[in-house]
Amino acid sequence: MKRRIVTIGRECGSGGHTIGKLVAEKLGVSFYDKEIVELVAAKTKLSPEFIAANDEYFQNGSLGHIFGYGGRFSSTLHTQSALRDQMQFVQAELLREIADRESCVIVGRCADYILRERGDVLNVFIHSDMPYKVERSIREHALEEKDAASVLAKRDKARAQHYRFYTDQEWGDMKNYHLSLDSGALGVDGCVALICQAFAL
């Protein structure tokens, strides 16, 4: 099988993590989501807790444009004092290294944009309507029913701001992905099957 990378963007509560993990298991390739937190922590010496709290959610404040790709490149990384800047730069480099060495599934972290110049990447976005996401989040993540919709909407807003800040593109825009799948309509297994079929093309 030729080497391929699947990137998965996902709305909170849509099951993107679960779908990505099942795709990786079915294809027999590596899976990266929370695993990236530990890899970045090892390289930066930042705490995993700090990285987990900041790696996909936009924070107000001064964030340097330090991704080593596209039009937002800073050649003065070592003058950057913000820890979040360091984290984002290292994370982007790690994703490139991973993509260079193995087939894998990568969830989130602007991976579709970071790897956009490669010809072996399949970019997927998982979404669904709010009732499905609320029901799933209550069942899978123990969110309180009265708060679930608000929590999910806020998390998605933060992800969208983070993505826009580092890519100048709109998170969830179908033009940025090869597949846009409704997990509520297709089911987890249906999404897994479609991604695996596309992976093999």
C-alpha positions as CSV (number, residue, x, y, z in Angstrom):
1,M,0.0,0.0,0.0
2,K,1.4,3.4,-0.9
3,R,1.9,5.9,1.9
4,R,-1.0,8.1,2.7
5,I,-1.9,10.6,5.4
6,V,-5.4,11.3,6.5
7,T,-6.1,14.6,8.3
8,I,-9.3,15.0,10.2
9,G,-10.9,18.3,11.2
10,R,-14.0,18.0,13.3
11,E,-16.7,19.8,15.1
12,C,-16.8,19.2,18.8
13,G,-19.2,16.3,19.6
14,S,-19.2,15.0,16.0
15,G,-17.1,11.9,16.8
16,G,-14.0,12.9,14.8
17,H,-11.6,11.4,17.3
18,T,-13.4,8.1,17.4
19,I,-13.7,8.0,13.6
20,G,-10.0,8.8,13.1
21,K,-8.9,6.1,15.6
22,L,-11.1,3.5,13.9
23,V,-9.8,4.5,10.5
24,A,-6.2,4.1,11.7
25,E,-7.0,0.7,13.3
26,K,-8.7,-0.6,10.2
27,L,-5.9,0.6,7.9
28,G,-3.1,-0.5,10.2
29,V,-1.5,2.9,10.4
30,S,-0.5,5.2,13.2
31,F,-2.9,7.5,14.9
32,Y,-2.1,11.0,16.3
33,D,-4.4,13.1,18.4
34,K,-3.6,13.6,22.1
35,E,-0.3,11.7,21.3
36,I,1.0,14.9,19.7
37,V,0.7,16.6,23.1
38,E,3.3,14.3,24.6
39,L,5.6,14.7,21.6
40,V,5.5,18.5,21.7
41,A,6.0,18.4,25.5
42,A,9.2,16.3,25.0
43,K,10.6,18.7,22.5
44,T,9.7,22.0,24.2
45,K,9.9,21.0,27.9
46,L,6.5,22.7,28.3
47,S,4.0,20.8,30.5
48,P,1.5,18.5,28.7
49,E,-1.3,20.4,30.6
50,F,-0.2,23.7,29.1
51,I,0.0,22.2,25.6
52,A,-3.4,20.4,25.9
53,A,-5.0,23.7,27.0
54,N,-3.6,25.7,24.1
55,D,-2.9,23.5,21.1
56,E,-6.2,24.0,19.2
57,Y,-8.0,26.8,21.0
58,F,-7.4,30.4,20.2
59,Q,-6.3,32.5,23.1
60,N,-6.5,36.3,23.2
61,G,-3.1,37.9,23.4
62,S,0.0,38.3,21.4
63,L,0.7,35.2,19.3
64,G,3.6,35.4,16.8
65,H,3.0,34.2,13.3
66,I,5.7,31.5,13.5
67,F,4.5,28.6,11.4
68,G,7.2,27.7,8.9
69,Y,4.9,27.7,5.9
70,G,2.8,30.0,3.9
71,G,2.9,33.7,4.2
72,R,3.1,33.9,7.9
73,F,6.7,32.9,8.5
74,S,8.9,34.5,11.1
75,S,12.7,34.0,10.7
76,T,13.2,35.2,14.3
77,L,11.8,32.3,16.2
78,H,14.4,32.6,18.9
79,T,13.3,36.2,19.7
80,Q,9.7,35.0,20.3
81,S,9.0,34.9,24.0
82,A,5.5,33.5,24.0
83,L,5.4,29.9,25.0
84,R,2.4,29.3,22.8
85,D,4.4,30.5,19.8
86,Q,7.1,28.0,20.5
87,M,4.5,25.2,20.9
88,Q,2.9,26.0,17.6
89,F,6.1,26.0,15.7
90,V,7.3,22.7,17.2
91,Q,4.0,21.1,16.6
92,A,4.0,22.0,12.9
93,E,7.5,20.7,12.5
94,L,6.5,17.4,14.2
95,L,3.6,16.9,11.9
96,R,5.8,17.3,8.9
97,E,8.3,14.8,10.3
98,I,5.5,12.3,11.0
99,A,4.1,12.7,7.4
100,D,7.6,12.2,5.9
101,R,8.1,8.8,7.6
102,E,4.8,7.0,7.8
103,S,1.2,6.6,6.8
104,C,-1.0,7.9,9.6
105,V,-4.2,9.6,10.7
106,I,-3.8,13.0,12.3
107,V,-6.7,14.7,14.1
108,G,-7.0,18.5,14.2
109,R,-4.0,20.9,14.7
110,C,-4.3,22.6,11.3
111,A,-2.7,19.5,9.8
112,D,-4.6,19.9,6.5
113,Y,-3.0,23.3,6.0
114,I,0.5,22.4,7.3
115,L,0.7,19.4,4.9
116,R,-1.2,21.1,2.1
117,E,1.7,21.0,-0.4
118,R,2.0,17.2,-0.2
119,G,0.3,15.0,-2.8
120,D,-0.4,12.1,-0.5
121,V,-2.8,13.7,2.0
122,L,-6.5,13.1,2.3
123,N,-8.2,16.0,4.1
124,V,-11.5,15.1,5.9
125,F,-13.9,17.3,7.9
126,I,-16.5,15.6,10.2
127,H,-19.6,17.6,11.2
128,S,-23.1,17.1,12.3
129,D,-26.2,19.0,13.6
130,M,-26.3,20.2,17.2
131,P,-28.9,17.7,18.5
132,Y,-26.7,14.7,17.5
133,K,-23.5,16.4,18.9
134,V,-25.3,17.2,22.2
135,E,-26.7,13.6,22.5
136,R,-23.3,12.1,21.8
137,S,-21.4,14.5,24.1
138,I,-23.8,13.7,27.0
139,R,-23.4,10.0,26.4
140,E,-19.7,9.9,25.6
141,H,-18.2,12.8,27.6
142,A,-20.7,13.3,30.4
143,L,-21.6,16.9,29.5
144,E,-24.6,18.3,31.4
145,E,-27.6,18.5,29.0
146,K,-28.4,22.1,29.9
147,D,-24.8,23.2,29.1
148,A,-23.9,20.9,26.3
149,A,-24.9,23.0,23.3
150,S,-23.3,26.1,24.7
151,V,-20.0,24.3,25.5
152,L,-19.8,22.7,22.1
153,A,-20.5,26.0,20.3
154,K,-17.8,27.9,22.3
155,R,-15.2,25.2,21.6
156,D,-16.0,25.2,17.9
157,K,-15.7,29.0,17.8
158,A,-12.3,28.8,19.5
159,R,-11.1,26.2,17.1
160,A,-12.3,28.3,14.1
161,Q,-10.5,31.3,15.4
162,H,-7.3,29.4,15.9
163,Y,-7.5,27.9,12.5
164,R,-8.2,31.2,10.8
165,F,-5.3,32.9,12.7
166,Y,-2.7,30.4,11.6
167,T,-4.0,29.6,8.1
168,D,-6.0,32.7,6.8
169,Q,-8.7,30.2,5.9
170,E,-12.1,29.3,7.2
171,W,-12.3,26.2,9.4
172,G,-14.9,23.8,8.0
173,D,-15.0,25.4,4.5
174,M,-15.5,22.5,2.1
175,K,-12.9,23.9,-0.3
176,N,-10.2,23.0,2.2
177,Y,-11.1,19.3,2.4
178,H,-11.5,16.3,0.0
179,L,-14.4,14.8,2.1
180,S,-16.9,16.6,4.3
181,L,-18.9,14.0,6.2
182,D,-22.1,14.3,8.4
183,S,-21.5,11.7,11.2
184,G,-25.1,12.1,12.4
185,A,-26.5,11.1,9.0
186,L,-23.8,8.5,8.0
187,G,-23.0,7.1,11.5
188,V,-19.5,6.5,12.8
189,D,-19.1,3.3,10.8
190,G,-20.3,4.9,7.6
191,C,-17.8,7.7,7.9
192,V,-15.0,5.2,8.6
193,A,-15.9,3.1,5.6
194,L,-16.0,6.1,3.3
195,I,-12.6,7.4,4.5
196,C,-11.0,4.0,4.1
197,Q,-12.3,3.8,0.6
198,A,-11.0,7.2,-0.3
199,F,-7.6,6.3,1.4
200,A,-7.2,3.4,-1.0
201,L,-7.8,5.5,-4.2
